[in-house]
Amino acid sequence: MSNNNATSVPEAYPMNGGDGEYSYTKNSSYQRAAANVAQTLIDEAIAEKLDIEDFSSASSNVFRIADLGCSVGPNTFACVQNIIEAVKQKYGSQMPDFHVFFNDHAANDFNTLFASLPPERHYFAAGVPGSFHGRLFPEASLHFAHSSYATHWLSKLPEEVTNKNSPAWNKGKIYYTTSPDQVFNAFAAQFRTDMAIFLEARAKELAAGGMMVLIMQTIPDGIHQSRIPTGIMFDFLGSILMEIAKEGLISEEEVDSFNIPVYTTTPNEMAELVERNGSFSIVKMESTSPWLKVGHIVNNTQQRLARELRAGMEGVFKTHFGSDIVDQVFDRLNDKSGKLINQLESSHKQGTQLFLALKRK
């Protein structure tokens, strides 16, 4: 049976697995804090807009939830439990069975995920390997889909940004936030393609009346990309790579052929993409400011910031440069993190997270 996936296999850069010093399990407090900011909004969206009568007449009394881009935990477990508690409030005494699907790329460390499943959970759990840039589930089989800090990853890097003959060649940089418009446009075009595929797949998988919540990094409309914290951090990592190249440990060509396949959307752009898809209504869209609530990450210890970045970004660096250079990059980041913290202090932190609740028409 065909699953209608995209024609090319998406690139996969999983978060660091296991539970070691640089693991995502121990270094994902920003993502956890960001999800906590959205918790009340999820509760409100479910309470106000989820219509359980659409599902309760079904022959199977099962409520199916998918967390897309779940990584290795523990954040996904907290998000799922919050969703289940909110849904229980809607059902009252007529409680369904809950079936939760934890999805991520096949390269994700599912062993760590499964080993750390909450022992007292009141749901059935399953892992679903594969890219969410394509179909993952049978038609109309899901009642609720959730994705937090995952959809900013592109399915692939725009080819033109590493092509010397392209006007979008991103020479000497690894991200687009301080690059020419042609580079930005290439990233934006890839994101729009990916999100169109993502929304089309979820429209087929969600039952009528089902809901989807996306929590995404965003940039307020009218604010330049170079002013957001993620852009500042990625540019800083790019400067470290160029420093290593000038010392001859890697070639500048290796840096020129490397870009971080991540894109930060705007609220208007997402609204347009949802409208173009046509299968969802926007029931709640709100920009929040988790960076204002997680100052401990950048003000606690310099080492903490370096570990958080390494846990999330090591995979994409290791794939391109190898393990030895990864150690060089993040050791130098650790040494220079005081300078990065100073730059982050002046970044734009208001409205850098988008909460988007959609309902399947």
ZIPE-V454434 format. One record per backbone hydrogen bond with DSSP energy under -1.0 kcal/mol. CO is the residue of the C=O (numbers start at 1). NH is the residue of the N-H. Records with the same first field share a line. If there is no record, write none. Layout:
BEGIN
CO->NH, NH
END
This chain:
BEGIN
16->24
20->23
28->32
29->33
30->34
31->35
32->36
33->37
34->38
38->42
39->43
40->44
41->45
42->46
43->47
44->48
45->49
46->50
51->54
52->55, 56
55->58
60->62
61->97
63->99
64->143, 144
65->101
66->146
67->103
74->78
75->79
76->80
77->81
78->82
79->83
80->84
81->85
82->86
83->87
84->88
85->89
87->91
88->92
91->94
93->95
97->63
98->124
99->65
100->126
101->67
102->128
103->69, 70
104->130
105->108
108->110
109->113
110->114
111->115
112->116
114->117
118->121
124->100
126->102
128->104
132->134
138->141
142->207
143->211
144->66
145->213
146->68
147->215
150->153
152->263
155->11
158->161
159->162
160->163
161->170
163->166
166->169
169->171
170->173
174->260
176->179
180->183, 184
181->185
182->186
183->187
184->188
185->189
186->190
187->191
188->192
189->193
190->194
191->195
192->196
193->197
194->198
195->199
196->200
197->201
198->202
199->203
200->204
201->205
202->206
204->140
205->142
207->210
210->360
211->145
212->358
213->147
214->356
215->149
216->354
220->223
224->227
225->228
227->348
228->232
229->233
230->234
231->235
232->236
233->237
234->238
235->239
236->240
237->241
238->242
239->243
240->244
241->245
242->246
243->247
244->249
245->248
251->255
252->256
253->257
255->258
260->262
261->154
265->219
266->270
267->271
268->272
269->273
270->274
271->275
272->276
273->277
274->278
279->361
281->359
284->357
286->355
288->353
289->292
290->293
294->297
295->299
296->300
301->305
302->306
303->307
304->308
305->309
306->310
307->311
308->312
309->313
310->314
311->16
313->317
314->318
315->319
317->321
318->322
322->326
323->327
324->328
325->329
326->330
327->331
328->332
329->333
330->334
331->335
332->336
336->339, 340
337->341
338->342
339->343
340->344
341->345
344->347
352->218
353->288
354->216
355->286
356->214
357->283, 284
358->212
359->281
360->209
END
